[in-house]
Amino acid sequence: MSLSLRIALRELRGGIRGFRVFLLCLVLGVAAIASVGLVRGAIREALTDQGAVLLGGDAQYGFTYRRPTPEERDWIEGHAARVSEVVEFRSMLSVGEGDRFETALTQVKAVDGAHPLMGALELSPDVPVSALPEAGTPGIFLDTILADRLGLAIGDSVTLAGLPFRYLAAITREPDSTGAGIGLGPRSIVSLAALEGTPLLAPGSLYETEVRVTLPEGTDLDALKSAAEARFEGAGMRWRDRTRAAPGADRFVTRLGSFLVLVGLAGLAVGGVGISASVSAWLERKGQTIATLRALGAAPSTIRNVFLWQLGVLSLIGVALGLVLALGMVFAAAGAIKAALPIPVSLRAAPMPLIEAAVYGGLVAAIFGLWPLSRMAAMRSAALYRNGRRALRPSWPALALIAALIGALVLASIWFSGLAVLSASALGGVALALVILWGAAWGVRRLARALAPIARGRPALRAALSAIGAPRSEATSVILSLGLGLSVLAAVGQVDAALRSTIAQDLPDVAPAYFMVDIQNSQRTDFLSLLDDVGTVDKIDTAPMLRGVITEINGQNARDVAGEHWVLRGDRGVTYAATPREALTAGTFWPEDYTGPPQASFAATEAQELGLKLGDKITVNILGRDIEAEITSFRDVDFSTAGIGFVLTLNPSALQGAPHTHIATIYADPADEAAILRAVAKTFPNVTAIRVRDAIARVTEALGTIAQATSLAAGVTLLTGFVVLIGAAAAGEAGRVWEAAMLKTLGATRRTILASFAIRAALMGAAAGLVAIGFGALAGWAVLDLVMEARYRFAPVPALAIVLGGAVTTLLAGLVFALRPLASRPARVLRSRE
């Protein structure tokens, strides 16, 4: 080992000429993964460190559409140092009268005098929360966007669900906004005392109660959680504490960050193609050196170790430079990153993201570097002296080692991300893409070889086809590197375009104009009459509305039986009906006059995902009451229409006497929506109107943000592909010099030679683009159909852009590196080969 190390170090004294592509590929891939990991780690660390502030306390007791009873409140206060109660709901804010009457949807937070327990509510002007329940007209704090939309100035009067308020201050920052999740409207903050006794907090109204507490010093959080769950068993209480203050945000950051890291791995795989090509070219230049060492008696292991040492040193340099670049980019963009995030984060050189990126970089360099090294090691000295054909594949021990490294890469990605299915799917997709691209490159070379004789009379085309089909053609490295980068970009583009197409084209044709909630039982008849009088409504659909949490399946904890399905996360809409709203797929619906034990009808798709079958019993907690019902039918519920649809429907007698409200969907022409909203807001101010198009716009906005992040990561992959492409073009320049000299000697003009180089580059780029389109379409279909359960549509515009981009990029790279071959003199080139 010492001898091989000395030889390796002497070889490296000559510099890294020929390894620029190797290092650039490694640096870019490692930098992309490390920078994403650093930002992801900073956000997760902030969510953990600031858990109490984000939650609004050390712990939180949540209740669905009810407030704690006096006995429950006493128990909570007995185990806390300080207590604050917050009620959240959606409502309508209105200003003006007559033709100047305007409304806006708002997410209301009703707070008591102790709010906030932790952190500070930042307002402009700076007024205390205690100013909200002042004598006379109570005050209200509004999000700046909401105040601007309604044209409000400090001191103006507004109406919230028919109740008068005075605008006191604009909300600059809420300490607990991240833990609260995303609302459908801008925030309003009012005093809880101002809503006491109003229909907004009446039984059956849709609101959430959060009782937040700070705990005495030394309190055992786990013990308190167990005691609370035992005390509130069956009461519908949801526990959260500072250790997981924002589970939704944490889950989103983890999944998106892991996905971006996996996209970065795709970039490293592209770089791996460049690494392999660089090592192959390097070994070809060292062929006679290897043969001489063998002839002098050097053992094969010594020669192998020489090059392993060199690869190891270069890999360490590339990984180190990548980590330094990542730190530089993150710290340079720290201001912009912090400004874009809703919580304060501390960006630092955390060790785990750097270790993760270093492990990925080292494994990829080893996998792609060992392949050509093992092939060269299998050749005989005589073949190396003659610069003969290399071995077709490495030895079996070398293949076993490479397979072990690939397995280590898969296990590392699963361990670092914690998402086995996502990691395996992404890496499997990258492997599939590489196999498809390699097959495409092989097919292109074979096809070019077959078509070359047919192109007689077209010298430029024939020369291009002959060069593509030649044994030392650059087609494989070009199609692999550029094709994989374009494939990742095409997949992201197809998914993004398909989702936007679904939102923009499908929903407006079938979606309602408004989704109305909080319609009291006593208001339903008058509400329908009002809409009939408006005269612009095409269709009205209504249903009774309750909320419940599915807690048990066949007497066992629901999550233990069916996992973390979305139906089991939090509360879900529950309704009752005498006749089915949708078509039954299995079972029978109860008779209209049924009064027996509770029965349930479940959405068929969700039931299949949960593993439910007819005859199973589910327990749903509604307003603190457990109802166990037998599943007697499944229904075909289509949630994509944005209309009324419930996962769970019970027979009417099962919910007899339970306080509830009604919901309605209103279908109307877009030109009539403002008139409908004004009529409903004036007559029924407690009814909340959610404009479906606004909700769709928020989804589209969120989708655009995610698409930007994924496109940026895919862009890094594509950039790596360009580096490999340029490296391949540069490596083939010497061959093109010889080729141009031969063609000139045979009478070819510069124009013909240039056309030949251009055709060759364009054909390889187009081939890479076409394969990328196919793989992007396949990946887009898999994500949309299998993961998101949405309809996939092929997007032709991004696909065309991919093909043109691949062809133009390869063409430009080929032409740039055609300048020296065209300028070379044939005599000088031919004499140098003598």
C-alpha positions in Angstrom: 0.0 0.0 0.0 2.9 2.4 0.8 4.4 1.8 -2.7 1.1 2.3 -4.5 0.6 5.5 -2.4 4.0 6.9 -3.4 3.4 6.2 -7.1 -0.1 7.8 -6.9 1.2 10.9 -5.2 3.9 11.3 -7.9 1.3 10.9 -10.6 -0.8 13.6 -9.0 2.2 16.1 -9.0 1.4 16.6 -12.7 -1.8 18.4 -11.8 -5.4 17.6 -12.3 -5.5 18.2 -16.1 -8.2 15.9 -17.5 -10.1 15.8 -14.2 -11.8 19.2 -14.4 -15.1 17.5 -15.5 -14.7 14.9 -12.7 -14.3 17.6 -10.1 -17.0 19.9 -11.5 -19.6 17.1 -11.5 -18.7 16.1 -8.0 -18.6 19.7 -6.7 -22.0 20.6 -8.2 -23.8 17.5 -7.0 -22.4 17.7 -3.5 -23.1 21.4 -3.2 -26.7 21.0 -4.3 -27.4 18.3 -1.8 -25.5 20.0 1.1 -27.2 23.4 0.5 -30.7 21.9 0.5 -29.8 19.9 3.6 -28.5 22.9 5.5 -31.7 24.9 4.8 -33.9 22.0 5.7 -32.0 21.3 8.9 -32.2 25.0 9.9 -36.0 25.0 9.5 -36.5 21.8 11.4 -34.2 23.0 14.2 -36.2 26.2 14.4 -39.4 24.3 14.6 -38.0 22.3 17.5 -36.2 25.1 19.4 -39.1 27.5 19.0 -41.8 24.8 19.6 -43.4 26.5 22.6 -43.5 29.9 20.8 -44.9 28.4 17.6 -47.5 26.5 19.6 -48.3 29.4 21.9 -47.5 27.5 25.0 -45.8 24.4 26.4 -48.9 22.3 25.6 -52.3 22.7 23.9 -55.6 21.0 24.4 -57.7 21.1 21.2 -61.5 20.7 21.0 -63.5 20.4 17.8 -66.5 22.8 17.5 -67.0 23.1 21.3 -65.3 24.8 24.2 -64.1 22.9 27.3 -66.7 22.4 30.1 -66.1 24.1 33.4 -65.0 20.8 34.9 -62.5 20.3 32.0 -61.3 23.8 32.4 -60.7 23.3 36.1 -58.6 20.2 35.4 -56.5 22.0 32.8 -55.9 25.0 35.1 -55.0 22.6 37.9 -52.1 21.2 35.9 -50.8 24.5 34.5 -49.0 27.7 35.5 -50.9 30.0 33.0 -53.8 29.3 30.7 -55.0 31.0 27.5 -58.1 30.1 25.4 -58.2 30.7 21.6 -61.1 30.1 19.3 -60.5 30.0 15.5 -63.0 30.0 12.7 -63.7 31.4 9.3 -66.1 34.2 8.8 -67.0 37.2 6.6 -65.8 40.7 7.2 -67.8 43.5 5.6 -67.7 47.3 5.2 -69.9 49.9 3.6 -73.5 49.9 2.6 -75.5 49.8 -0.6 -73.4 49.8 -3.8 -70.3 50.3 -1.7 -70.9 47.2 0.4 -67.8 45.0 0.3 -67.0 41.6 1.9 -63.9 39.5 2.4 -63.3 36.0 3.8 -61.1 36.0 6.9 -59.6 33.5 9.3 -60.7 34.8 12.8 -58.8 34.2 16.0 -60.7 35.1 19.1 -58.3 35.5 22.1 -58.6 36.1 25.8 -56.6 38.6 27.9 -53.7 36.2 28.5 -52.9 35.8 24.8 -50.1 35.3 23.8 -48.6 33.2 26.5 -45.3 33.1 24.7 -43.7 35.4 22.1 -45.1 38.8 21.1 -47.9 39.8 18.8 -46.4 42.6 16.7 -48.9 45.3 15.6 -48.9 48.6 13.8 -49.5 50.9 15.7 -48.3 49.1 18.8 -51.4 48.6 21.0 -51.9 46.0 23.8 -54.2 43.0 23.3 -56.1 44.2 26.3 -57.4 47.1 24.1 -59.6 44.6 22.1 -62.5 44.2 24.6 -62.7 48.0 25.3 -66.0 49.6 26.3 -68.4 50.4 23.5 -67.5 49.0 20.1 -64.9 46.2 20.5 -61.7 46.3 18.6 -60.2 44.2 15.8 -56.7 43.6 14.5 -56.5 42.9 10.8 -53.9 41.4 8.4 -52.5 44.2 6.3 -53.6 42.5 3.1 -57.2 42.4 4.4 -57.2 46.0 5.5 -55.8 47.1 2.1 -58.3 45.0 0.2 -61.2 46.7 2.0 -59.7 50.1 2.0 -59.6 50.5 5.8 -57.8 53.0 7.9 -57.1 52.9 11.6 -60.3 53.7 13.5 -62.7 52.6 10.7 -65.8 50.5 11.5 -66.1 47.0 10.1 -68.7 44.2 10.6 -67.7 40.7 11.4 -70.5 38.2 10.9 -73.0 41.0 11.6 -71.2 42.2 14.7 -69.7 45.7 14.8 -65.9 46.2 15.4 -63.4 49.1 15.2 -60.1 48.6 13.3 -57.4 49.2 15.9 -54.1 47.9 14.4 -52.6 46.0 11.5 -51.0 42.6 12.3 -47.3 42.6 11.5 -46.4 39.2 12.9 -48.0 36.5 14.9 -45.7 34.3 17.1 -48.0 31.2 16.6 -48.9 31.6 13.0 -46.7 28.7 11.7 -48.2 26.2 14.2 -51.7 27.2 13.3 -51.4 26.0 9.7 -52.7 27.6 6.5 -56.1 29.4 6.5 -58.3 30.2 3.5 -58.3 33.9 4.3 -56.2 36.7 5.9 -56.1 36.8 9.6 -58.4 38.8 12.0 -58.0 38.9 15.7 -60.8 39.9 18.1 -61.6 39.5 21.8 -63.2 36.2 22.8 -65.4 38.1 25.2 -66.9 40.0 22.3 -68.2 36.7 20.8 -69.7 35.2 23.9 -73.4 34.4 23.4 -73.3 35.1 19.6 -74.3 32.5 17.0 -70.6 32.2 16.0 -70.0 30.1 19.1 -73.5 28.4 19.2 -73.6 24.6 19.4 -73.1 23.1 16.0 -71.1 26.1 14.6 -67.8 25.4 13.0 -64.9 26.5 15.1 -61.8 25.1 16.8 -60.9 25.7 20.5 -57.3 25.7 21.6 -56.5 25.9 25.3 -52.8 26.7 25.6 -50.9 26.4 28.8 -47.5 27.1 30.3 -46.4 24.4 32.7 -44.7 24.7 36.2 -41.0 24.1 36.1 -40.1 20.5 36.3 -43.3 19.2 34.8 -43.0 15.8 33.1 -44.5 16.5 29.7 -44.9 12.8 28.8 -46.6 12.1 32.1 -49.0 15.1 31.7 -49.8 13.9 28.2 -50.8 10.4 29.5 -52.8 11.9 32.3 -54.6 14.3 29.9 -55.4 11.5 27.4 -56.8 9.4 30.3 -58.9 12.3 31.6 -60.3 13.4 28.3 -60.7 9.9 26.8 -63.8 9.9 24.6 -64.1 13.7 24.8 -62.5 14.4 21.5 -59.5 16.3 22.9 -56.4 16.6 20.7 -53.1 17.0 22.4 -50.1 18.9 21.1 -47.0 20.1 22.8 -43.8 22.0 22.2 -41.9 18.9 21.0 -44.1 18.9 17.8 -45.6 22.4 17.7 -46.2 22.4 13.9 -46.5 18.8 12.8 -47.9 19.7 9.4 -45.0 22.2 8.7 -42.5 19.7 10.0 -43.9 16.9 7.7 -43.9 19.2 4.7 -40.4 20.5 5.2 -39.1 16.9 5.7 -40.8 15.6 2.6 -40.0 18.5 0.3 -36.4 18.7 1.6 -35.9 14.9 1.1 -37.4 15.1 -2.4 -35.0 17.9 -3.3 -32.1 15.9 -1.9 -33.2 13.0 -4.1 -33.4 15.3 -7.1 -29.8 16.4 -6.1 -28.9 12.7 -6.2 -30.1 12.6 -9.7 -27.7 15.4 -10.4 -24.9 13.4 -8.8 -25.9 10.5 -11.0 -25.6 12.7 -14.1 -22.2 13.8 -12.7 -21.4 10.1 -12.3 -21.6 9.7 -16.0 -19.0 12.5 -16.3 -16.9 10.9 -13.6 -17.0 7.6 -15.5 -16.1 9.3 -18.8 -13.3 11.3 -17.1 -11.8 8.2 -15.5 -12.1 6.2 -18.8 -10.3 8.9 -20.7 -7.6 9.2 -18.0 -7.0 5.4 -18.0 -6.7 5.3 -21.7 -4.0 8.0 -21.5 -2.3 5.9 -18.8 -2.7 2.6 -20.7 1.0 2.3 -21.6 2.0 3.3 -18.1 -0.1 0.5 -16.7 1.4 -2.0 -19.3 5.0 -0.9 -18.4 4.3 -1.3 -14.7 3.0 -4.8 -15.4 6.0 -5.6 -17.5 8.3 -4.5 -14.7 6.7 -7.0 -12.4 4.1 -4.8 -10.5 1.3 -6.9 -9.1 -2.2 -6.2 -10.4 -3.2 -5.2 -6.9 -0.4 -2.6 -6.7 -1.5 -1.1 -10.0 -5.1 -1.1 -9.0 -4.3 0.6 -5.6 -2.3 3.3 -7.4 -5.4 4.5 -9.3 -7.7 3.9 -6.3 -5.5 6.2 -4.3 -5.7 8.9 -7.0 -9.4 8.5 -7.3 -9.8 8.7 -3.5 -7.7 11.9 -3.3 -9.5 13.6 -6.2 -12.9 12.5 -4.7 -12.0 14.0 -1.3 -11.0 17.3 -3.1 -14.3 17.3 -5.0 -16.4 16.6 -2.0 -14.6 19.2 0.1 -14.9 21.9 -2.6 -18.6 21.0 -2.9 -19.2 21.5 0.8 -17.3 24.8 0.8 -19.4 25.9 -2.2 -22.6 24.9 -0.4 -21.7 26.8 2.7 -20.8 29.9 0.6 -24.1 29.8 -1.3 -26.2 29.3 1.8 -24.5 32.1 3.8 -24.5 34.4 0.8 -28.2 33.9 0.4 -28.9 33.9 4.2 -30.8 37.2 4.1 -33.1 36.2 1.3 -33.7 32.7 2.8 -34.6 34.2 6.2 -36.9 36.8 4.6 -38.8 34.1 2.7 -39.4 31.9 5.8 -42.3 32.6 8.2 -40.2 31.7 11.3 -36.7 33.0 12.4 -34.0 30.4 11.5 -30.4 30.2 12.3 -28.3 29.1 9.3 -25.1 27.5 10.4 -22.6 24.8 9.3 -24.6 21.9 10.8 -22.6 18.7 10.6 -25.3 16.2 9.5 -26.3 17.8 6.2 -22.6 18.1 5.3 -22.0 14.5 6.3 -25.0 13.4 4.2 -23.8 15.2 1.1 -20.2 13.9 1.6 -21.5 10.3 1.9 -23.5 10.7 -1.3 -20.6 12.3 -3.2 -18.1 9.7 -2.1 -20.4 6.7 -2.9 -21.3 8.1 -6.4 -17.7 8.8 -7.2 -16.7 5.3 -6.1 -19.5 3.6 -8.0 -18.9 5.4 -11.3 -15.1 5.5 -10.9 -14.7 1.8 -10.2 -16.5 0.7 -13.3 -13.9 1.9 -15.9 -11.0 1.2 -13.5 -12.2 -2.4 -13.2 -12.6 -2.8 -16.9 -9.1 -1.5 -17.5 -7.7 -3.9 -14.8 -9.0 -6.9 -16.7 -6.9 -6.1 -19.9 -3.6 -7.7 -20.8 -0.4 -5.7 -21.2 -0.1 -6.4 -24.9 -3.6 -5.0 -25.5 -2.7 -1.9 -23.5 0.4 -1.3 -25.6 -1.6 -1.6 -28.8 -4.3 0.7 -27.3 -6.7 -2.2 -28.0 -10.3 -2.7 -27.1 -11.1 -2.5 -23.4 -12.7 -5.3 -21.5 -16.5 -5.4 -22.0 -17.2 -5.6 -18.3 -15.4 -5.7 -14.9 -14.6 -8.9 -13.1 -17.1 -10.5 -10.9 -15.5 -9.4 -7.6 -15.5 -5.8 -8.9 -19.1 -6.1 -9.9 -20.0 -7.4 -6.5 -18.2 -4.4 -4.9 -20.0 -2.0 -7.1 -23.3 -3.6 -6.3 -22.5 -3.4 -2.6 -21.8 0.4 -3.0 -25.1 0.9 -4.8 -26.8 -0.9 -2.0 -25.0 1.4 0.5 -26.2 4.4 -1.5 -29.9 3.2 -1.3 -29.6 2.5 2.4 -28.0 5.8 3.0 -30.7 7.7 1.2 -33.4 5.8 3.2 -31.6 6.4 6.5 -31.0 10.1 5.9 -34.5 10.9 4.6 -36.5 8.5 6.7 -38.8 8.0 3.7 -38.2 4.5 2.4 -40.8 4.5 -0.4 -39.8 7.9 -1.7 -36.1 7.2 -1.6 -36.5 3.8 -3.3 -38.8 5.2 -5.9 -36.6 8.1 -6.7 -33.4 6.1 -6.9 -35.2 3.4 -8.9 -36.4 6.1 -11.3 -32.9 7.4 -11.8 -31.6 3.8 -12.4 -34.4 3.1 -14.8 -33.7 6.4 -16.6 -30.0 5.5 -16.9 -30.8 2.0 -18.3 -33.3 3.5 -20.8 -30.8 6.2 -21.9 -28.0 3.6 -22.2 -30.3 1.5 -24.3 -31.2 4.6 -26.4 -27.6 5.4 -26.9 -26.8 1.9 -28.0 -29.8 2.0 -30.4 -28.8 5.4 -31.8 -25.3 4.1 -32.5 -26.6 0.9 -34.2 -29.1 2.9 -36.2 -26.5 5.5 -37.3 -24.1 2.7 -38.3 -26.9 1.1 -40.4 -28.0 4.3 -42.0 -24.5 5.6 -42.9 -24.1 3.6 -46.1 -27.6 4.8 -47.3 -26.6 8.4 -47.0 -24.4 8.3 -50.1 -24.4 11.6 -52.0 -24.8 13.5 -48.7 -21.3 13.6 -47.3 -22.1 15.8 -44.3 -24.9 13.5 -43.2 -22.9 10.3 -43.9 -19.9 11.6 -41.9 -22.1 12.5 -39.0 -23.8 9.1 -38.9 -20.5 7.3 -39.2 -19.1 9.3 -36.3 -22.1 8.6 -34.1 -21.8 4.9 -34.9 -18.0 4.6 -34.5 -16.6 2.5 -31.7 -15.2 5.5 -29.8 -18.3 7.6 -30.3 -19.2 10.2 -27.7 -22.9 9.4 -28.2 -23.2 7.3 -25.1 -21.8 9.9 -22.7 -23.7 12.8 -24.3 -27.1 11.0 -24.3 -26.6 9.6 -20.8 -25.6 13.0 -19.2 -27.8 15.4 -21.1 -30.7 12.9 -21.2 -30.8 12.3 -17.5 -30.7 16.0 -16.7 -33.5 16.7 -19.3 -35.4 13.7 -17.9 -35.5 15.1 -14.4 -36.5 18.5 -15.8 -39.1 16.9 -18.0 -40.7 15.0 -15.1 -40.9 18.1 -13.0 -42.4 20.1 -16.0 -44.9 17.4 -16.8 -46.2 17.1 -13.2 -46.4 20.9 -12.8 -48.2 21.4 -16.1 -50.6 18.5 -15.5 -51.6 19.8 -12.0 -52.0 23.4 -13.3 -54.1 22.0 -16.2 -56.3 20.1 -13.8 -56.9 23.2 -11.7 -57.3 25.6 -14.6 -59.3 23.4 -17.0 -61.3 20.8 -15.1 -62.5 22.6 -12.0 -64.1 25.8 -13.4 -66.4 23.6 -15.6 -67.8 21.7 -12.7 -66.9 23.6 -9.5 -69.4 25.7 -7.6 -69.0 29.5 -7.3 -69.3 29.5 -3.5 -69.0 27.1 -0.7 -71.3 28.3 2.2 -70.8 27.1 5.8 -72.4 27.8 9.2 -76.0 27.9 7.9 -78.1 27.5 11.1 -81.0 25.0 11.0 -83.4 27.9 11.5 -81.9 29.8 8.6 -81.9 27.0 5.9 -85.4 27.7 4.5 -85.0 31.4 4.4 -81.5 31.0 2.9 -82.8 28.9 0.0 -85.6 31.4 -0.6 -83.2 34.3 -0.7 -81.1 32.5 -3.4 -84.3 31.8 -5.4 -85.1 35.5 -5.3 -81.7 36.5 -6.4 -82.5 34.8 -9.7 -79.0 34.3 -10.9 -78.3 31.0 -9.2 -78.1 27.9 -11.5 -78.0 25.2 -8.8 -78.0 24.9 -5.0 -76.8 21.8 -3.1 -77.1 21.6 0.7 -76.3 19.0 3.4 -76.2 18.9 7.2 -72.7 19.3 8.5 -70.9 18.0 11.6 -67.3 17.2 12.3 -65.9 14.1 13.9 -62.7 12.2 14.5 -62.5 8.5 13.6 -60.9 7.0 16.7 -61.4 3.2 16.4 -61.8 0.5 13.8 -63.4 -2.7 15.1 -62.6 -1.6 18.6 -58.9 -0.9 18.0 -57.1 2.4 17.7 -57.8 3.6 14.1 -54.2 4.6 13.4 -52.8 1.4 14.8 -55.1 -0.5 12.3 -54.8 1.8 9.2 -51.7 3.9 9.7 -51.4 7.7 9.1 -54.0 8.0 6.4 -55.3 11.5 5.8 -58.9 10.5 6.8 -57.6 9.7 10.3 -55.5 12.9 10.7 -57.7 15.3 12.6 -61.4 15.8 12.3 -63.4 15.1 9.1 -66.8 16.2 7.8 -69.7 13.9 8.8 -73.2 14.1 7.5 -76.5 12.2 7.8 -78.9 11.3 5.0 -82.0 9.2 4.5 -81.1 8.4 0.9 -77.6 8.2 -0.6 -76.1 11.3 -2.3 -73.8 9.2 -4.5 -74.0 5.9 -6.3 -73.4 2.8 -4.1 -70.5 0.6 -5.1 -71.2 -2.2 -2.6 -73.7 -3.0 0.2 -77.1 -1.5 0.8 -78.3 1.8 2.2 -80.6 1.9 5.3 -84.3 2.5 4.8 -85.6 6.1 5.0 -87.4 5.4 8.3 -84.5 3.4 9.8 -84.2 4.0 13.6 -82.0 1.0 14.7 -78.4 0.8 15.7 -76.1 3.4 14.0 -75.1 2.5 10.4 -72.4 4.1 8.2 -71.8 4.5 4.5 -68.1 5.1 3.7 -66.4 6.6 0.6 -65.3 3.6 -1.5 -61.8 4.7 -2.4 -60.9 5.8 1.1 -62.4 2.6 2.5 -60.2 0.5 0.3 -57.1 2.5 1.3 -58.0 2.0 5.0 -58.6 -1.7 4.5 -62.3 -1.5 5.5 -64.9 -4.0 4.5 -68.7 -4.3 4.8 -69.6 -5.2 8.4 -66.7 -3.5 10.0 -67.4 -1.2 12.9 -66.0 2.3 13.2 -66.1 4.7 16.1 -66.4 8.4 15.4 -66.2 11.0 18.1 -68.6 13.9 17.5 -68.7 16.8 19.9 -67.2 14.6 22.6 -69.6 11.7 22.1 -68.4 8.3 20.7 -70.7 6.7 18.1 -70.0 3.2 17.0 -71.5 2.4 13.6 -71.5 -0.6 11.3 -70.4 -0.1 7.7 -73.3 -1.2 5.5 -72.3 0.4 2.2 -69.6 2.1 0.1 -70.2 5.1 -2.1 -68.5 6.5 -5.2 -67.4 9.9 -3.8 -65.6 12.3 -6.2 -63.8 15.0 -4.2 -62.3 16.5 -7.3 -65.5 18.4 -8.3 -65.1 20.8 -5.3 -68.8 20.0 -4.5 -70.3 18.5 -1.4 -68.8 15.2 -0.6 -68.4 13.3 2.7 -66.1 10.4 3.6 -68.6 9.3 6.2 -72.4 9.4 6.2 -74.5 8.1 9.1 -78.2 7.3 9.3 -80.3 10.3 10.6 -81.3 8.8 13.9 -77.7 8.1 14.8 -77.2 11.9 15.1 -80.6 12.8 16.4 -80.4 15.8 18.7 -76.8 16.6 17.9 -76.3 20.4 17.3 -75.1 21.1 13.8 -75.3 23.5 10.9 -75.7 23.1 7.1 -73.4 23.7 4.2 -74.3 24.6 0.7 -72.7 24.9 -2.7 -73.9 27.5 -5.1 -73.5 27.2 -8.8 -73.8 30.4 -10.8 -72.3 32.5 -13.6 -69.1 34.3 -12.6 -70.7 37.6 -13.5 -73.3 37.1 -10.8 -71.1 36.0 -8.0 -70.7 39.5 -6.5 -74.4 40.0 -6.3 -75.0 36.7 -4.6 -72.3 37.4 -2.0 -73.7 40.8 -1.2 -77.2 39.4 -0.8 -76.1 36.5 1.5 -73.7 38.7 3.6 -76.4 41.4 4.2 -79.2 39.0 5.2 -77.1 36.2 6.9 -73.9 37.8 8.2 -73.1 34.7 10.2 -72.8 32.5 7.1 -69.3 32.2 5.7 -68.8 32.2 2.0 -65.7 30.6 0.6 -65.2 31.5 -3.1 -64.0 28.4 -4.8 -61.9 30.2 -7.3 -60.0 32.0 -4.5 -59.3 28.7 -2.8 -58.1 27.3 -6.2 -55.8 30.3 -6.6 -54.2 29.6 -3.2 -53.6 26.0 -4.2 -52.1 27.2 -7.5 -49.9 29.7 -5.7 -48.6 27.0 -3.3 -48.1 24.7 -6.3 -46.1 27.4 -8.0 -43.8 27.8 -5.0 -43.1 24.1 -4.8 -42.6 23.9 -8.6 -40.0 26.7 -8.4 -38.0 24.8 -5.7 -38.1 21.5 -7.7 -37.3 23.2 -10.9 -34.3 24.9 -9.3 -33.1 21.5 -8.1 -33.7 20.0 -11.5 -31.8 22.9 -13.0 -28.7 21.9 -11.0 -29.0 18.4 -12.4 -29.3 19.9 -15.9 -26.3 22.1 -15.3 -24.3 19.1 -14.3 -25.4 17.5 -17.5 -24.1 20.5 -19.4 -20.7 20.2 -17.7 -20.5 16.5 -18.7 -21.6 17.4 -22.2 -18.9 20.1 -22.6 -16.4 17.7 -21.1 -17.4 15.1 -23.7 -17.1 17.6 -26.5 -13.7 18.8 -25.2 -12.5 15.2 -24.8 -13.5 14.4 -28.4 -11.8 17.5 -29.8 -8.6 15.7 -30.6 -10.5 13.0 -32.5 -12.4 15.7 -34.4 -9.1 17.4 -35.4 -7.9 14.1 -36.9 -11.3 13.5 -38.5 -11.3 17.1 -40.0 -7.8 16.5 -41.4 -8.8 13.3 -43.1 -11.9 14.8 -44.5 -10.0 17.8 -45.9 -7.4 15.5 -47.4 -10.3 13.6 -49.2 -11.6 16.9 -50.6 -14.3 17.9 -48.1 -14.9 21.7 -47.6 -15.0 23.4 -44.3 -18.7 23.9 -44.8 -19.2 20.2 -45.3 -17.1 19.4 -42.2 -19.0 22.0 -40.1 -22.3 20.7 -41.3 -21.2 17.1 -40.3 -20.3 18.2 -36.8 -23.5 20.2 -36.5 -25.7 17.3 -37.7 -23.9 14.9 -35.3 -24.5 17.2 -32.3 -28.1 18.0 -33.2 -29.0 14.3 -33.6 -27.5 13.3 -30.3 -29.2 16.2 -28.5 -32.5 15.4 -30.1 -32.1 11.7 -29.1 -31.5 12.7 -25.5 -34.5 15.1 -25.6 -36.8 12.4 -27.1 -35.8 9.9 -24.4 -36.3 12.6 -21.8 -39.8 13.3 -23.0 -40.7 9.6 -22.8 -39.3 9.2 -19.3 -40.8 12.6 -18.2 -44.2 11.5 -19.4 -43.8 8.1 -17.6 -42.7 9.8 -14.3 -45.5 12.4 -14.6 -48.1 9.7 -15.1 -46.8 7.7 -12.1 -46.8 10.7 -9.8 -50.2 12.0 -10.9 -52.0 8.7 -11.2 -50.4 6.6 -8.5 -49.4 9.1 -5.9 -51.8 12.1 -6.3 -54.6 10.2 -7.8 -55.2 12.9 -10.4 -55.7 12.6 -14.1 -52.5 13.0 -16.2 -52.4 14.9 -19.4 -49.4 15.0 -21.6 -48.1 18.6 -21.8 -46.7 19.2 -25.4 -45.2 22.6 -24.8 -42.7 21.6 -22.1 -42.0 18.5 -24.1 -41.1 20.4 -27.2 -39.0 22.8 -25.2 -37.0 19.8 -23.8 -36.3 18.4 -27.3 -35.3 21.8 -28.7 -33.2 22.6 -25.6 -31.3 19.3 -25.9 -30.7 19.7 -29.6 -29.6 23.3 -29.4 -27.4 22.8 -26.3 -25.5 19.9 -27.9 -25.3 21.7 -31.2 -23.7 24.8 -29.5 -21.2 22.7 -27.5 -20.3 20.8 -30.7 -19.8 23.9 -32.7 -17.7 25.6 -30.1 -15.3 22.6 -30.0 -15.3 22.4 -33.8 -13.4 25.7 -34.2 -9.9 24.2 -33.6 -10.5 21.1 -35.8 -11.7 23.4 -38.7 -8.7 25.7 -38.3 -6.0 22.9 -38.2 -3.8 22.1 -41.2 -4.1 18.5 -42.5 -0.4 18.1 -43.2 0.7 19.0 -39.6 -2.0 16.8 -38.1 -1.2 13.8 -40.3 2.6 14.1 -39.7 1.9 14.1 -35.9 0.3 10.7 -36.2 3.3 9.1 -38.1 
